[in-house]
């Protein structure tokens, strides 16, 4: 009998749900969604708690001190949290959600086991309304394994609390004296927990697929040797930039005598030199500049700054940075640079790059290790 049960259990979805999520907690969209929902619930709960606090003060004779105190504490907590929302980390939000769950469960427990019958319905409704909402956020923040553990703990606690609390004589006054309600609530919260776990797991799978797709797209747009953008990736960036701005600065660089480096020292050393130069150019460029491998030993830098003096200063800085490179066993490395501007009314490759290539050709013909311009 036991062996049959274990076989059925292992074949079911339950063990798979209980396997530790390798991303604990899940990252990205799950957390973004959880943060948004948490903020919405905090704002709505804060407003509701304020209303209840004010109403409790106005009709203090009919509201228990426990309910009034709970509403006051929740109001202060939520208002403080809302006021500092922008500076609060996701990790702090996770802790806050677990604290909120503990408070709601504690209020629910006191309604069944401690408070007067007149105060019990409010406490019970607080638990029944907010617990599913908080468990939904828990599933997003914590991943399916921890979400299941926390959800099942809440289900067992809520169900057993009803079974015990329904035996109090006071509960007969408000018709909450049926212990079977505990089975219904416990089973419902438990089933809801597993549904959330399945959904959270599916969200994680979808997110993994999105991350993998982004990685593949990045690989397709990246030159494997230099880790710079390739032509395909550059086309995407240029298309966006052309739509956003009227002018761009364009610098076309060619490594001087690079074929001789490959012929004399081997392609491995040539690849090392190309990687070194690419890294130096990327480090010398600004964060929002685009650096790409245009082909062979040619590199391309695009900058949003189209001011001529700024482009001249930038291109000279790149040329000097490369000439300062020292690779053991190799002669000094230099680059020739052709500089131009791109205007929104012209084709990038057919017009802009043609001018940059002409300026580069001039720099090569005039002795290399030079910058020349074509405006």
NORHUFEN-V238301 format. One record per residue. N is the residue number from 1. RES is the residue in one letter. PSI is psi as a letter, one per 20 degrees, with the letter a starting at -180 (none if undefined). Layout:
BEGIN
n->[N | N]
res->[RES | RES]
psi->[PSI | PSI]
END
This chain:
BEGIN
n->[1 | 2 | 3 | 4 | 5 | 6 | 7 | 8 | 9 | 10 | 11 | 12 | 13 | 14 | 15 | 16 | 17 | 18 | 19 | 20 | 21 | 22 | 23 | 24 | 25 | 26 | 27 | 28 | 29 | 30 | 31 | 32 | 33 | 34 | 35 | 36 | 37 | 38 | 39 | 40 | 41 | 42 | 43 | 44 | 45 | 46 | 47 | 48 | 49 | 50 | 51 | 52 | 53 | 54 | 55 | 56 | 57 | 58 | 59 | 60 | 61 | 62 | 63 | 64 | 65 | 66 | 67 | 68 | 69 | 70 | 71 | 72 | 73 | 74 | 75 | 76 | 77 | 78 | 79 | 80 | 81 | 82 | 83 | 84 | 85 | 86 | 87 | 88 | 89 | 90 | 91 | 92 | 93 | 94 | 95 | 96 | 97 | 98 | 99 | 100 | 101 | 102 | 103 | 104 | 105 | 106 | 107 | 108 | 109 | 110 | 111 | 112 | 113 | 114 | 115 | 116 | 117 | 118 | 119 | 120 | 121 | 122 | 123 | 124 | 125 | 126 | 127 | 128 | 129 | 130 | 131 | 132 | 133 | 134 | 135 | 136 | 137 | 138 | 139 | 140 | 141 | 142 | 143 | 144 | 145 | 146 | 147 | 148 | 149 | 150 | 151 | 152 | 153 | 154 | 155 | 156 | 157 | 158 | 159 | 160 | 161 | 162 | 163 | 164 | 165 | 166 | 167 | 168 | 169 | 170 | 171 | 172 | 173 | 174 | 175 | 176 | 177 | 178 | 179 | 180 | 181 | 182 | 183 | 184 | 185 | 186 | 187 | 188 | 189 | 190 | 191 | 192 | 193 | 194 | 195 | 196 | 197 | 198 | 199 | 200 | 201 | 202 | 203 | 204 | 205 | 206 | 207 | 208 | 209 | 210 | 211 | 212 | 213 | 214 | 215 | 216 | 217 | 218 | 219 | 220 | 221 | 222 | 223 | 224 | 225 | 226 | 227 | 228 | 229 | 230 | 231 | 232 | 233 | 234 | 235 | 236 | 237 | 238 | 239 | 240 | 241 | 242 | 243 | 244 | 245 | 246 | 247 | 248 | 249 | 250 | 251 | 252 | 253 | 254 | 255 | 256 | 257 | 258 | 259 | 260 | 261 | 262 | 263 | 264 | 265 | 266 | 267 | 268 | 269 | 270 | 271 | 272 | 273 | 274 | 275 | 276 | 277 | 278 | 279 | 280 | 281 | 282 | 283 | 284 | 285 | 286 | 287 | 288 | 289 | 290 | 291 | 292 | 293 | 294 | 295 | 296 | 297 | 298 | 299 | 300 | 301 | 302 | 303 | 304 | 305 | 306 | 307 | 308 | 309 | 310 | 311 | 312 | 313 | 314 | 315 | 316 | 317 | 318 | 319 | 320 | 321 | 322 | 323 | 324 | 325 | 326 | 327 | 328 | 329 | 330 | 331 | 332 | 333 | 334 | 335 | 336 | 337 | 338 | 339 | 340 | 341 | 342 | 343 | 344 | 345 | 346 | 347 | 348 | 349 | 350 | 351 | 352 | 353 | 354 | 355 | 356 | 357 | 358 | 359 | 360 | 361 | 362 | 363 | 364 | 365 | 366 | 367 | 368 | 369 | 370 | 371 | 372 | 373 | 374 | 375]
res->[X | X | X | X | X | X | X | X | X | X | X | X | X | X | X | X | X | X | X | X | X | X | X | X | X | X | X | X | X | X | X | X | X | X | X | X | X | X | X | X | X | X | X | X | X | X | X | X | X | X | X | X | X | X | X | X | X | X | X | X | X | X | X | X | X | X | X | X | X | X | X | X | X | X | X | X | X | X | X | X | X | X | X | X | X | X | X | X | X | X | X | X | X | X | X | X | X | X | X | X | X | X | X | X | X | X | X | X | X | X | X | X | X | X | X | X | X | X | X | X | X | X | X | X | X | X | X | X | X | X | X | X | X | X | X | X | X | X | X | X | X | X | X | X | X | X | X | X | X | X | X | X | X | X | X | X | X | X | X | X | X | X | X | X | X | X | X | X | X | X | X | X | X | X | X | X | X | X | X | X | X | X | X | X | X | X | X | X | X | X | X | X | X | X | X | X | X | X | X | X | X | X | X | X | X | X | X | X | X | X | X | X | X | X | X | X | X | X | X | X | X | X | X | X | X | X | X | X | X | X | X | X | X | X | X | X | X | X | X | X | X | X | X | X | X | X | X | X | X | X | X | X | X | X | X | X | X | X | X | X | X | X | X | X | X | X | X | X | X | X | X | X | X | X | X | X | X | X | X | X | X | X | X | X | X | X | X | X | X | X | X | X | X | X | X | X | X | X | X | X | X | X | X | X | X | X | X | X | X | X | X | X | X | X | X | X | X | X | X | X | X | X | X | X | X | X | X | X | X | X | X | X | X | X | X | X | X | X | X | X | X | X | X | X | X | X | X | X | X | X | X | X | X | X | X | X | X | X | X | X | X | X | X | X | X | X | X | X | X | X | X | X | X | X | X]
psi->[g | g | g | g | g | h | g | g | g | h | i | r | i | g | h | h | h | i | p | p | p | i | n | o | r | q | r | c | h | g | h | g | g | g | g | g | g | g | g | g | h | g | g | g | h | g | g | g | h | g | g | h | g | g | h | h | h | h | l | h | h | i | p | q | h | g | g | g | g | g | h | g | g | g | g | g | g | g | g | g | g | g | h | k | g | h | j | p | r | h | g | h | h | g | h | g | g | h | g | h | g | g | g | g | h | g | h | g | g | h | h | h | h | g | r | r | h | h | i | g | g | g | g | g | h | g | g | h | g | h | g | h | g | h | h | g | h | g | h | g | g | i | r | h | g | h | g | g | g | g | g | h | g | g | g | g | g | g | g | h | g | g | g | g | h | i | i | p | h | h | h | h | h | j | k | k | j | o | h | i | h | h | g | g | g | g | g | g | h | g | g | h | g | h | g | h | g | g | g | h | g | h | g | h | g | h | g | g | g | g | g | h | g | h | g | g | g | g | h | h | j | p | p | h | g | i | j | r | q | a | h | g | h | h | g | g | g | g | g | g | g | h | h | h | q | h | q | q | p | p | p | p | q | p | p | p | k | h | h | h | g | g | g | h | i | q | h | g | h | g | h | g | g | g | g | g | g | g | h | g | g | h | h | h | r | r | h | j | q | p | p | q | o | h | p | c | j | p | q | p | p | p | q | h | o | j | p | g | h | h | h | g | g | g | h | h | g | g | g | h | h | g | i | i | p | o | p | p | i | q | r | p | q | r | q | q | p | p | p | a | q | p | q | h | i | q | p | g | g | h | g | g | h | g | g | h | h | g | h | g | h | g | h | g | h | j | i | r | l | r | p | q | q | o | none]
END
